[in-house]
Amino acid sequence: MANSKVVRKNIRMSQEVAEWYEVKAKELGVSQSNLMVMALSEYIKQDKTISMISNLKEIMEKLENVEQAPTE
C-alpha cells in the first residue's frame, strides 16, 4: 500500500458476523478494520490464483492441441 490512497468504506453485517469479527480481531491483536483489510486481501489473492489456474488450464489445453495436431 505504499503508493495507494487509503479510502473509508462502511458496511453492514449480521450480529453473528460482527461478534465473531470482534472476538477474532481481539485474538489476533489487530483492529477490526485491519482484520477486514487482511481478510479482503487474502480473498483477492485467492481470486487471482483461481483466475491464473483457469488461464493455465486453458493454455495447457491449447498446448495439448498443438502437440496432437498432425505434422506435415
BELGI-V760126 format. One record per residue. N is the residue number from 1. PHI is phi in degrees with one decimal (999 if undefined). OMEGA is omega in degrees with one decimal (* if undefined). NEAR is the number of other C-alpha atoms within 12 Angstrom. Layout:
n:N phi:PHI omega:OMEGA near:NEAR
n:N phi:PHI omega:OMEGA near:NEAR
//
This chain:
n:1 phi:999 omega:-174.9 near:8
n:2 phi:-58.4 omega:-177.3 near:5
n:3 phi:-106.9 omega:-176.9 near:5
n:4 phi:-91.4 omega:173.0 near:6
n:5 phi:-82.4 omega:178.9 near:7
n:6 phi:-88.2 omega:179.5 near:9
n:7 phi:-122.5 omega:-179.7 near:9
n:8 phi:-103.6 omega:176.2 near:9
n:9 phi:-130.4 omega:175.5 near:9
n:10 phi:-108.7 omega:-179.7 near:8
n:11 phi:-131.6 omega:173.4 near:10
n:12 phi:-115.3 omega:179.3 near:9
n:13 phi:-147.8 omega:179.1 near:11
n:14 phi:-67.6 omega:177.9 near:10
n:15 phi:-60.4 omega:180.0 near:10
n:16 phi:-60.6 omega:179.2 near:11
n:17 phi:-65.7 omega:-179.3 near:16
n:18 phi:-61.2 omega:179.5 near:18
n:19 phi:-66.8 omega:177.9 near:14
n:20 phi:-59.0 omega:-177.4 near:16
n:21 phi:-61.5 omega:179.9 near:24
n:22 phi:-63.1 omega:179.8 near:21
n:23 phi:-63.5 omega:-177.8 near:17
n:24 phi:-62.4 omega:179.3 near:20
n:25 phi:-61.1 omega:178.1 near:22
n:26 phi:-64.7 omega:179.3 near:16
n:27 phi:-58.4 omega:-177.4 near:13
n:28 phi:-83.6 omega:-179.8 near:14
n:29 phi:72.2 omega:178.8 near:14
n:30 phi:-126.8 omega:176.6 near:17
n:31 phi:-72.6 omega:177.2 near:17
n:32 phi:-62.8 omega:177.6 near:22
n:33 phi:-62.2 omega:179.4 near:22
n:34 phi:-64.5 omega:178.0 near:18
n:35 phi:-62.0 omega:178.6 near:23
n:36 phi:-63.2 omega:179.2 near:23
n:37 phi:-62.4 omega:178.4 near:20
n:38 phi:-60.8 omega:-178.4 near:17
n:39 phi:-64.6 omega:179.5 near:17
n:40 phi:-68.0 omega:177.1 near:14
n:41 phi:-62.4 omega:178.7 near:15
n:42 phi:-65.3 omega:177.7 near:14
n:43 phi:-61.5 omega:179.4 near:14
n:44 phi:-61.7 omega:178.2 near:14
n:45 phi:-59.3 omega:-180.0 near:14
n:46 phi:-63.6 omega:179.9 near:14
n:47 phi:-62.7 omega:178.4 near:14
n:48 phi:-64.9 omega:179.1 near:14
n:49 phi:-63.0 omega:178.8 near:14
n:50 phi:-61.9 omega:178.2 near:14
n:51 phi:-63.7 omega:179.9 near:14
n:52 phi:-65.2 omega:179.0 near:15
n:53 phi:-63.7 omega:177.8 near:14
n:54 phi:-62.1 omega:178.1 near:14
n:55 phi:-65.1 omega:179.2 near:14
n:56 phi:-64.0 omega:177.8 near:14
n:57 phi:-60.7 omega:178.9 near:14
n:58 phi:-62.6 omega:179.2 near:14
n:59 phi:-64.6 omega:179.2 near:14
n:60 phi:-61.8 omega:178.6 near:15
n:61 phi:-64.2 omega:178.1 near:14
n:62 phi:-64.5 omega:177.5 near:14
n:63 phi:-63.0 omega:178.0 near:13
n:64 phi:-62.5 omega:178.7 near:13
n:65 phi:-65.2 omega:178.7 near:13
n:66 phi:-65.2 omega:-179.8 near:12
n:67 phi:-64.0 omega:-177.2 near:11
n:68 phi:-86.2 omega:-178.5 near:10
n:69 phi:-65.4 omega:179.2 near:10
n:70 phi:-65.2 omega:178.4 near:8
n:71 phi:-97.0 omega:-178.6 near:7
n:72 phi:-102.9 omega:* near:3
//
